[in-house]
Amino acid sequence: MTLAELQALVAESKGEGEQIEFKKSTGELQGGMETLCGFLNGSGGKVLFGVTNSGKIVGQDAGDATFQEIANAIRKLEPPAWIEQIRVPVGEAREVLILQTTVRADGPYTFDGRPYVRIGNTTSRMPQAEYQRRLLARIYTQHRWENQLAERYTLEDLDLVEIERTHQNAVAAKRLETPFISAVDTLDRFELRCDGRLLQAAVVLFGRKQMPDYPQCALRMARFRGTTKDEFIDQRQVHGHAFQILEEASLFLQRHVAVAGWFEEGKWERQERPQYPFVALREAVVNAICHRDYAIAGGAVHVAIYDDRLEIISSGLLPPGITVADLKRDHSSRLRNPLIAEPFYRRALIEKWGRGTQKIVEICRAEGYPEPEFFEQAGAVTVRFPLGTYSVPAEGTGNLSERQRRILSILSDGREWRFQDIYIQLETPPTDRTVRQDLISLREWGLIRSSGHGAGARWRLGTPERPHSAE
């Protein structure tokens, strides 16, 4: 750096600030190093020795003893940090010494055993709670569950077809440019191997067999009767790799989320509206898979459907520095499992910038559904989708009669109804035979579905059941 460049730097800074501090000489080295520590814990910055607080460049004499003192001070930074030293001659055997650092991700840093932060043009001690939070985050980053070696697992234990599909989908999404060469090459591109050995993230993403070593690679699903867990209509549990879990959850949701449908005058296509927005549900499941805490051996992704709500639950609490309130607003992206999340990003199933939960909220708002709720409870993060009120449009319903619209409204709560229970809800109902014919017509039009026969038949809102895989 030349004197002219130094003068421009001082002039442009317009005084001390978030990333620059002036010290008249290294006689203020202690304070300068505390500020440098604050820069390391923030956005990086420069400490200029030989510049007064007012911005006047005065320089100082700097001999071997000065640089030895600086070297000793730098050694007091923990963890060790690279500090660039710049010397700028300013005349008459004097010079300005600049100690400079960039932002580092391996903090928090301390100087002489104490952590510091830079706020505006002031350096102060970092609060102990903030230091502990950052320290835990650093330890977690360095020792994440996903980047540990998968003992006893080899390439033969992985779903090679899914690996190739992931690569091809990433290319199609234009998030990977190289054509598929081999499963090994793809694993290495996603950093799922270390020294030729598989990491645990590879098993989560592509493992053909998770039990008994990885019981946390599980999906638990239930459709409960009513609003409690006392009785369930359907319950199942599967183990599999991440993309299998996503597919199984999607099929279960398609099976149990009712879809209202009607015909509008002047339109050939039947109009549909599910109880919950499927795109938002899928986004929530993907988030649960990518962000859950896999270190919890008994953990899983849970899908729970009640008469009045739908919940998607992932084991583990939010990452350090993220609160429940942050999930509905802009917040930093702090991936708990970046190796697991990367293939989902490449396949365009998620975005990288911490907008997954915001996207869920935006989808619900845009499509007129109740806003979802986020909360931490019993060591897990839950996304709760309240059931919205469904009503058949008053106009444009084609050949639907007022009684048929009333039947659809009765069934809109998502429960399975017996014929007699439907019948008594109708005002001045006609004969049993007429109401049964209404039900049959609505089923033929794809607006409702039934299960069972005769007196044991049950009716509910939605399209005919889609095919689903076995447990």
C-alpha positions as CSV (number, residue, x, y, z in Angstrom):
1,M,0.0,0.0,0.0
2,T,1.3,3.4,-0.9
3,L,0.9,6.7,1.1
4,A,-1.7,7.9,-1.4
5,E,-3.7,4.7,-1.0
6,L,-3.4,5.1,2.8
7,Q,-4.6,8.7,2.6
8,A,-7.6,7.6,0.4
9,L,-8.5,4.8,2.8
10,V,-8.5,7.1,5.8
11,A,-10.5,9.8,3.9
12,E,-13.1,7.3,2.6
13,S,-13.6,5.8,6.1
14,K,-14.7,9.2,7.5
15,G,-13.5,8.1,10.9
16,E,-13.6,4.9,12.9
17,G,-16.3,2.5,12.2
18,E,-17.5,-1.1,11.9
19,Q,-14.4,-2.3,10.1
20,I,-11.7,0.3,10.8
21,E,-10.0,1.7,13.9
22,F,-7.2,4.2,14.4
23,K,-4.5,4.1,17.0
24,K,-1.8,6.8,17.4
25,S,0.9,4.2,18.1
26,T,1.5,0.6,19.2
27,G,1.5,2.0,22.7
28,E,-2.2,1.2,22.3
29,L,-1.5,-2.3,21.1
30,Q,-3.7,-3.9,23.8
31,G,-6.8,-2.0,22.7
32,G,-5.9,-2.5,19.0
33,M,-5.8,-6.3,19.5
34,E,-9.1,-6.3,21.4
35,T,-10.6,-4.5,18.3
36,L,-8.9,-7.0,16.0
37,C,-10.6,-9.8,18.0
38,G,-13.9,-8.0,17.5
39,F,-13.3,-7.8,13.8
40,L,-12.6,-11.5,13.7
41,N,-15.9,-12.1,15.5
42,G,-17.7,-9.8,13.0
43,S,-17.1,-8.7,9.4
44,G,-13.3,-8.4,9.4
45,G,-11.5,-5.1,9.5
46,K,-8.2,-3.1,9.8
47,V,-6.5,-1.5,12.8
48,L,-4.2,1.4,11.8
49,F,-1.3,2.2,14.1
50,G,0.1,5.7,13.4
51,V,-3.2,7.4,12.8
52,T,-4.9,9.6,15.4
53,N,-8.6,9.4,16.4
54,S,-9.3,12.4,14.2
55,G,-7.8,10.6,11.2
56,K,-4.5,12.5,11.0
57,I,-1.7,10.3,9.7
58,V,1.4,10.7,11.9
59,G,3.2,7.4,11.7
60,Q,5.6,6.0,14.3
61,D,9.0,4.6,14.7
62,A,8.9,0.8,14.3
63,G,11.9,-1.4,15.2
64,D,12.4,-5.1,15.7
65,A,11.1,-4.8,19.3
66,T,7.8,-3.4,18.0
67,F,7.2,-6.3,15.6
68,Q,8.2,-8.8,18.2
69,E,5.6,-7.3,20.5
70,I,3.0,-7.5,17.8
71,A,3.9,-11.1,17.1
72,N,3.5,-12.0,20.8
73,A,0.1,-10.2,20.9
74,I,-1.1,-12.1,17.8
75,R,-0.3,-15.4,19.6
76,K,-2.8,-14.5,22.2
77,L,-5.7,-14.8,19.7
78,E,-7.6,-18.1,20.1
79,P,-8.1,-20.0,17.9
80,P,-5.0,-19.0,15.9
81,A,-5.8,-16.6,13.2
82,W,-3.9,-15.2,10.2
83,I,-3.3,-11.5,10.6
84,E,-1.9,-9.6,7.6
85,Q,0.7,-7.0,8.5
86,I,1.1,-4.0,6.2
87,R,3.8,-1.3,6.6
88,V,3.2,2.1,4.9
89,P,6.2,4.6,5.0
90,V,4.9,8.1,5.7
91,G,8.2,10.0,5.8
92,E,11.1,10.8,8.2
93,A,11.7,7.2,9.0
94,R,8.1,6.8,10.3
95,E,5.5,4.4,9.1
96,V,1.9,3.3,9.6
97,L,1.4,-0.3,10.7
98,I,-1.8,-2.0,9.6
99,L,-3.1,-5.2,11.1
100,Q,-5.8,-6.6,8.9
101,T,-8.1,-9.6,9.0
102,T,-11.1,-10.9,7.0
103,V,-14.2,-12.5,8.4
104,R,-13.7,-16.0,9.7
105,A,-16.1,-18.8,10.1
106,D,-14.2,-20.7,12.8
107,G,-14.9,-18.4,15.7
108,P,-15.7,-17.3,18.3
109,Y,-12.3,-15.7,18.9
110,T,-10.7,-14.5,22.1
111,F,-7.8,-12.2,22.8
112,D,-5.9,-12.9,26.0
113,G,-8.7,-15.2,27.1
114,R,-11.6,-12.8,26.5
115,P,-14.0,-12.5,23.6
116,Y,-14.8,-9.1,22.0
117,V,-17.3,-7.7,19.5
118,R,-17.3,-4.6,17.3
119,I,-20.5,-2.5,17.3
120,G,-20.2,0.7,15.2
121,N,-17.0,2.4,16.3
122,T,-16.9,0.7,19.7
123,T,-15.2,-2.4,20.9
124,S,-16.6,-4.2,23.9
125,R,-16.6,-7.6,25.7
126,M,-18.8,-10.2,24.1
127,P,-21.6,-11.2,26.4
128,Q,-20.9,-14.7,27.9
129,A,-24.2,-16.1,26.6
130,E,-23.4,-15.1,23.1
131,Y,-19.9,-16.5,23.4
132,Q,-21.2,-19.8,24.6
133,R,-23.7,-20.0,21.8
134,R,-21.0,-19.3,19.2
135,L,-18.7,-21.8,20.8
136,L,-21.3,-24.6,20.7
137,A,-22.0,-23.8,17.1
138,R,-18.3,-24.1,16.2
139,I,-18.0,-27.4,18.1
140,Y,-21.1,-28.7,16.3
141,T,-19.8,-27.6,12.9
142,Q,-16.5,-29.3,13.4
143,H,-18.1,-32.5,14.8
144,R,-21.3,-32.8,12.9
145,W,-23.0,-36.2,12.9
146,E,-23.3,-36.3,9.1
147,N,-19.6,-35.9,8.4
148,Q,-18.5,-38.8,10.5
149,L,-17.5,-42.0,8.8
150,A,-20.2,-44.7,8.2
151,E,-18.5,-47.7,9.7
152,R,-19.1,-51.0,7.9
153,Y,-20.9,-49.4,4.9
154,T,-19.5,-49.6,1.4
155,L,-20.6,-48.6,-2.1
156,E,-22.6,-51.9,-2.4
157,D,-24.8,-50.7,0.5
158,L,-26.0,-47.7,-1.4
159,D,-28.9,-47.2,-3.9
160,L,-26.9,-46.7,-7.0
161,V,-30.0,-46.0,-9.1
162,E,-31.0,-43.1,-6.8
163,I,-27.5,-41.7,-6.9
164,E,-27.6,-41.6,-10.8
165,R,-31.1,-40.2,-10.6
166,T,-30.0,-37.4,-8.3
167,H,-27.1,-36.5,-10.7
168,Q,-29.4,-36.5,-13.7
169,N,-32.1,-34.4,-11.9
170,A,-29.4,-32.0,-10.9
171,V,-28.2,-31.6,-14.5
172,A,-31.8,-31.1,-15.6
173,A,-32.3,-28.4,-13.0
174,K,-29.1,-26.8,-14.2
175,R,-27.5,-27.0,-10.8
176,L,-24.9,-29.5,-12.0
177,E,-23.1,-29.3,-15.4
178,T,-21.1,-32.4,-15.7
179,P,-22.7,-35.6,-17.1
180,F,-23.0,-38.7,-14.9
181,I,-19.8,-40.7,-15.0
182,S,-20.2,-43.1,-12.0
183,A,-21.7,-43.3,-8.6
184,V,-18.3,-42.8,-7.0
185,D,-17.7,-39.6,-9.0
186,T,-21.1,-38.2,-7.9
187,L,-20.5,-39.1,-4.3
188,D,-17.2,-37.3,-4.4
189,R,-18.7,-34.2,-6.1
190,F,-21.2,-34.1,-3.2
191,E,-18.3,-34.6,-0.7
192,L,-20.0,-37.7,0.7
193,R,-16.7,-39.7,1.0
194,C,-13.6,-39.0,2.9
195,D,-10.4,-40.8,1.9
196,G,-12.5,-43.2,-0.1
197,R,-14.8,-44.1,2.8
198,L,-18.5,-43.2,3.0
199,L,-19.8,-40.6,5.4
200,Q,-22.9,-41.0,7.4
201,A,-24.6,-38.4,5.2
202,A,-24.3,-40.8,2.3
203,V,-26.2,-43.5,4.2
204,V,-29.0,-41.0,5.0
205,L,-29.2,-40.0,1.4
206,F,-28.8,-43.2,-0.4
207,G,-28.5,-46.2,2.0
208,R,-30.4,-49.3,0.8
209,K,-30.6,-50.7,4.4
210,Q,-30.7,-48.5,7.5
211,M,-31.5,-51.1,10.2
212,P,-30.0,-51.8,12.7
213,D,-27.2,-49.2,12.4
214,Y,-29.3,-46.2,11.5
215,P,-32.8,-46.5,13.1
216,Q,-33.2,-42.7,12.9
217,C,-33.6,-42.9,9.1
218,A,-37.3,-43.4,9.8
219,L,-40.7,-42.0,8.9
220,R,-43.7,-42.4,11.1
221,M,-47.2,-41.6,9.8
222,A,-50.6,-41.6,11.3
223,R,-54.1,-40.5,10.4
224,F,-55.9,-40.1,13.7
225,R,-59.6,-40.2,14.3
226,G,-60.7,-36.9,15.9
227,T,-58.3,-34.4,17.4
228,T,-56.2,-36.6,19.7
229,K,-54.0,-39.6,19.4
230,D,-56.4,-41.9,21.2
231,E,-57.5,-43.7,18.0
232,F,-56.1,-43.9,14.5
233,I,-57.5,-44.7,11.1
234,D,-54.2,-45.5,9.5
235,Q,-50.7,-45.9,10.9
236,R,-47.5,-47.0,9.4
237,Q,-43.7,-46.7,9.8
238,V,-41.0,-47.0,7.2
239,H,-37.2,-47.0,7.1
240,G,-35.4,-45.8,4.1
241,H,-33.0,-43.3,2.6
242,A,-34.0,-39.6,2.4
243,F,-35.6,-39.7,-1.1
244,Q,-37.6,-42.8,-0.2
245,I,-38.9,-41.1,2.9
246,L,-39.9,-38.0,0.9
247,E,-41.8,-40.3,-1.6
248,E,-43.5,-42.3,1.2
249,A,-44.6,-39.2,3.0
250,S,-46.0,-37.7,-0.3
251,L,-48.0,-40.9,-1.0
252,F,-49.4,-40.9,2.6
253,L,-50.5,-37.3,2.3
254,Q,-52.1,-37.9,-1.1
255,R,-54.0,-40.8,0.5
256,H,-55.3,-39.0,3.5
257,V,-55.7,-35.3,2.6
258,A,-59.2,-34.8,1.2
259,V,-59.5,-33.0,-2.1
260,A,-62.8,-31.1,-2.8
261,G,-63.8,-30.8,-6.4
262,W,-66.5,-29.2,-8.4
263,F,-67.4,-28.3,-12.0
264,E,-67.7,-24.7,-13.0
265,E,-70.0,-23.5,-15.8
266,G,-68.0,-22.9,-19.0
267,K,-65.0,-25.0,-17.9
268,W,-64.4,-28.6,-18.9
269,E,-61.8,-29.3,-16.2
270,R,-63.0,-30.1,-12.7
271,Q,-61.8,-27.6,-10.2
272,E,-60.0,-29.0,-7.1
273,R,-58.9,-27.7,-3.7
274,P,-57.2,-30.0,-1.2
275,Q,-57.7,-29.5,2.5
276,Y,-54.0,-28.4,2.7
277,P,-51.7,-27.1,0.0
278,F,-49.7,-30.1,-1.2
279,V,-46.7,-27.9,-2.3
280,A,-46.4,-26.4,1.2
281,L,-46.7,-29.9,2.8
282,R,-44.0,-31.2,0.5
283,E,-41.8,-28.3,1.4
284,A,-42.3,-28.9,5.1
285,V,-41.4,-32.6,4.7
286,V,-38.2,-31.7,2.8
287,N,-37.2,-29.2,5.5
288,A,-37.8,-31.9,8.1
289,I,-35.5,-34.3,6.3
290,C,-32.7,-31.8,5.7
291,H,-32.7,-30.0,9.0
292,R,-33.5,-32.6,11.7
293,D,-30.9,-33.8,14.2
294,Y,-29.8,-37.2,13.1
295,A,-27.6,-37.7,16.2
296,I,-30.8,-38.7,18.0
297,A,-30.9,-42.4,17.4
298,G,-34.6,-42.7,18.2
299,G,-35.6,-39.7,16.1
300,A,-37.7,-39.7,12.9
301,V,-39.8,-37.5,10.7
302,H,-43.4,-37.6,11.7
303,V,-46.5,-36.9,9.7
304,A,-49.6,-36.7,11.9
305,I,-53.1,-35.9,10.5
306,Y,-56.0,-35.1,12.7
307,D,-59.5,-33.9,12.0
308,D,-58.6,-30.3,12.7
309,R,-54.9,-30.0,11.7
310,L,-51.9,-31.6,10.1
311,E,-48.5,-31.7,11.7
312,I,-45.0,-32.5,10.3
313,I,-42.5,-33.0,13.1
314,S,-38.7,-33.4,13.0
315,S,-36.5,-34.6,15.8
316,G,-34.1,-32.1,17.4
317,L,-34.3,-28.4,18.2
318,L,-33.5,-25.5,15.9
319,P,-29.9,-24.8,15.1
320,P,-28.1,-22.3,17.4
321,G,-28.9,-18.7,16.6
322,I,-32.3,-19.5,15.0
323,T,-35.5,-19.0,17.0
324,V,-39.1,-20.0,16.2
325,A,-39.9,-16.3,15.5
326,D,-37.2,-16.2,12.9
327,L,-38.9,-18.9,10.8
328,K,-41.5,-16.5,9.4
329,R,-39.1,-13.7,8.5
330,D,-35.8,-13.3,6.7
331,H,-33.0,-15.1,8.7
332,S,-29.6,-16.5,8.0
333,S,-29.3,-19.9,6.6
334,R,-27.7,-22.2,9.2
335,L,-28.0,-25.7,7.8
336,R,-27.6,-28.4,10.5
337,N,-26.8,-30.9,7.8
338,P,-25.2,-29.1,4.7
339,L,-24.0,-32.4,3.2
340,I,-27.5,-33.9,3.4
341,A,-29.1,-30.7,2.1
342,E,-26.8,-30.3,-0.9
343,P,-28.3,-33.1,-3.1
344,F,-31.8,-31.7,-2.3
345,Y,-30.6,-28.3,-3.5
346,R,-29.0,-29.8,-6.6
347,R,-32.3,-31.5,-7.4
348,A,-34.1,-28.1,-6.9
349,L,-36.1,-29.5,-4.0
350,I,-34.8,-26.7,-1.7
351,E,-33.1,-23.3,-1.9
352,K,-30.0,-22.6,0.0
353,W,-30.8,-19.3,1.6
354,G,-32.9,-20.2,4.6
355,R,-36.3,-19.5,2.9
356,G,-37.9,-22.9,3.3
357,T,-40.1,-22.0,6.2
358,Q,-40.9,-18.6,4.7
359,K,-41.9,-20.3,1.4
360,I,-44.3,-22.5,3.3
361,V,-46.0,-19.5,4.8
362,E,-46.1,-17.6,1.5
363,I,-47.7,-20.6,-0.3
364,C,-50.4,-20.9,2.3
365,R,-51.2,-17.1,2.2
366,A,-51.2,-17.0,-1.6
367,E,-53.6,-19.9,-1.9
368,G,-56.0,-18.7,0.9
369,Y,-55.1,-21.3,3.5
370,P,-54.6,-20.5,7.3
371,E,-51.1,-19.6,8.1
372,P,-49.0,-22.5,9.5
373,E,-47.6,-22.4,13.0
374,F,-44.0,-23.3,14.1
375,F,-43.0,-24.4,17.5
376,E,-40.4,-26.4,19.5
377,Q,-41.8,-29.0,21.8
378,A,-40.5,-32.1,23.6
379,G,-37.1,-32.0,21.7
380,A,-38.6,-31.6,18.3
381,V,-39.7,-28.9,15.8
382,T,-43.3,-29.0,14.6
383,V,-45.0,-27.3,11.6
384,R,-48.7,-27.3,12.2
385,F,-51.2,-26.6,9.4
386,P,-54.6,-25.7,10.8
387,L,-57.6,-27.0,8.8
388,G,-59.3,-24.2,6.8
389,T,-63.0,-23.9,6.3
390,Y,-64.1,-25.4,3.0
391,S,-67.3,-24.3,1.2
392,V,-68.4,-25.2,-2.3
393,P,-68.6,-22.0,-4.4
394,A,-72.1,-20.5,-4.4
395,E,-72.0,-20.0,-8.2
396,G,-70.5,-21.8,-11.1
397,T,-71.1,-25.3,-9.6
398,G,-72.6,-26.7,-12.8
399,N,-75.2,-29.4,-12.2
400,L,-74.8,-29.6,-8.4
401,S,-78.0,-29.2,-6.5
402,E,-78.3,-27.3,-3.2
403,R,-78.6,-30.6,-1.3
404,Q,-75.4,-32.0,-3.0
405,R,-73.5,-28.8,-2.1
406,R,-74.7,-29.3,1.5
407,I,-73.4,-32.9,1.5
408,L,-70.0,-31.7,0.3
409,S,-70.0,-29.1,3.1
410,I,-70.8,-31.8,5.7
411,L,-67.9,-33.9,4.4
412,S,-65.5,-31.0,4.3
413,D,-64.2,-31.7,7.8
414,G,-62.1,-34.6,6.5
415,R,-63.8,-37.2,8.7
416,E,-65.4,-40.4,7.4
417,W,-69.2,-40.2,7.7
418,R,-71.8,-42.9,7.9
419,F,-74.9,-42.5,5.8
420,Q,-77.2,-42.0,8.7
421,D,-75.0,-39.3,10.2
422,I,-75.0,-37.4,6.8
423,Y,-78.8,-37.9,6.5
424,I,-79.7,-36.3,9.8
425,Q,-77.5,-33.2,9.0
426,L,-79.7,-32.4,6.0
427,E,-82.7,-30.0,6.4
428,T,-86.0,-31.6,5.3
429,P,-84.2,-34.5,3.7
430,P,-85.9,-36.5,0.9
431,T,-86.1,-40.3,1.0
432,D,-83.1,-42.4,1.9
433,R,-82.9,-43.6,-1.7
434,T,-82.6,-40.0,-3.1
435,V,-79.8,-39.1,-0.7
436,R,-77.9,-42.3,-1.5
437,Q,-78.2,-41.5,-5.2
438,D,-76.8,-38.0,-4.5
439,L,-73.8,-39.7,-2.8
440,I,-73.3,-42.1,-5.7
441,S,-73.5,-39.2,-8.2
442,L,-70.9,-37.1,-6.2
443,R,-68.6,-40.2,-6.1
444,E,-69.0,-40.7,-9.9
445,W,-68.1,-37.1,-10.5
446,G,-64.9,-37.6,-8.4
447,L,-66.0,-35.2,-5.6
448,I,-66.2,-37.7,-2.8
449,R,-65.1,-41.3,-2.1
450,S,-66.3,-44.2,-0.1
451,S,-65.0,-47.3,1.7
452,G,-66.8,-50.4,2.9
453,H,-70.2,-51.6,1.8
454,G,-73.8,-51.5,2.9
455,A,-74.5,-50.3,6.3
456,G,-70.8,-50.2,7.1
457,A,-70.0,-47.8,4.2
458,R,-68.1,-44.6,5.1
459,W,-68.1,-41.4,3.0
460,R,-65.5,-38.6,2.9
461,L,-64.5,-35.7,0.7
462,G,-61.8,-36.1,-1.9
463,T,-60.8,-37.8,-5.1
464,P,-60.5,-41.6,-5.4
465,E,-57.5,-43.1,-3.5
466,R,-54.2,-43.0,-5.4
467,P,-52.0,-46.0,-5.5
468,H,-49.5,-46.2,-2.6
469,S,-46.6,-48.5,-1.7
470,A,-46.8,-51.2,0.9
471,E,-45.5,-50.6,4.3
